[in-house]
Amino acid sequence: MIIIHTVYCVLGRTGSGKSTVTKEATKRLNMSILRSYSTRQYLRQGETKENSDHILISPDEIEKYRNDMIAYTDRVGYCSFATKQQLLDNDFYIINPTGY
């Protein structure tokens, strides 16, 4: 069975406004944003695990996702990635250009 699903990748450097623009678009279009997995352990100002753009995991948890990973990025001591199923379940993917 072939599944066709469009995912819009929003690319830009950290702090360029990707999340702000994409969140507004998803509200207006009734669409969803993929929350990638990340091993970064710090929370940004005002960020909680519930409102983060990422699903924060420990480095020990990476292996359980290895076979389903796509768009893996390793940077500044942590990694971020998405899974194939996440792409199928969401409409927008906010991603750093090196991860694309």
N, C-alpha and C positions, 0 to 999 in steps of 0.2 A: 504494500500500500504506500502510495506517495502522499505525503502531507505537504501542502503549500501554506506557508505562513510568512507574512512580511514582518520583519523586525527593523525598526529605524534605529540606526546607530548614531548617537550624538557624540561627536568627537571634539575634544578640546583639552587643553592643559588644566592642571589643578587650579582651581580658583577662577576659571574663565566664565563661570555662570551657567555651565551645562545643566546642573541640577535645577536651578531656578527656572530657566526657560522650559525645560522638559516637564517639570511638575505642573506648570501652568498649562502647557499643551495637553497633558494627560487629563487634567480636570475638564478642560473645554471639550475634549474629544471622547471622554469616557473610556480611556485606554489605561494600560498599566505599564509600570517601569520595572525592569528586571533589577533586583537587588543582588549584586554580585557578592561572592564570598571574599573575605579578606582576612589576612592574619595580622593586620595592624591592631595593636592593642590600646592605642590611645583614642580618646573621644575628643572630637573637635568642640569648640565653644558652643554650648547649647545642644550638643548631640547626645542622644541616649541610644541604647541598643534598639529601642522601639522606633525611633525616628531616623536612624542612620540610613544612608544610601546603600550600606553594605550589611551583609550578615557576617558578624564578626566571629571567627573561629580560631582555635589554637593551631599552631603549626603541626601538632600531632594528629589533627583531624584531616589533613590534606589528602592522605593516601586513600581514604574511603571514597573520594570523589575523582581520583586519578583517571579512571577509565571513561568518565563522562565529561571531562573537562574540555572547555574550549576557551579561546581568548585569554590565555594565561599571561600574566605580567608579573615579573619579579623586579622589585625596585626598593631601594633604600631600606633593606632589611626586612621587608615583608612581601607577600604575594597577594594578588587578587585574581579571581577567575570566575567564570560562569560555567554552568553545565548545559548540555544540549536540551534537557528538559526545561530549564529556565527559559531558554530562547523560544521554545514552542509555546510556553505559557504566558509570555509577555509581549508587549508591542514596542517598547523603547528600551535601548541598552545604552547607558551612559558609560563611555569608556575613554581612557587615556589613549592618545594616538599610538603609543608603543604597544598597547595590548591588542589593538585591532589587527 
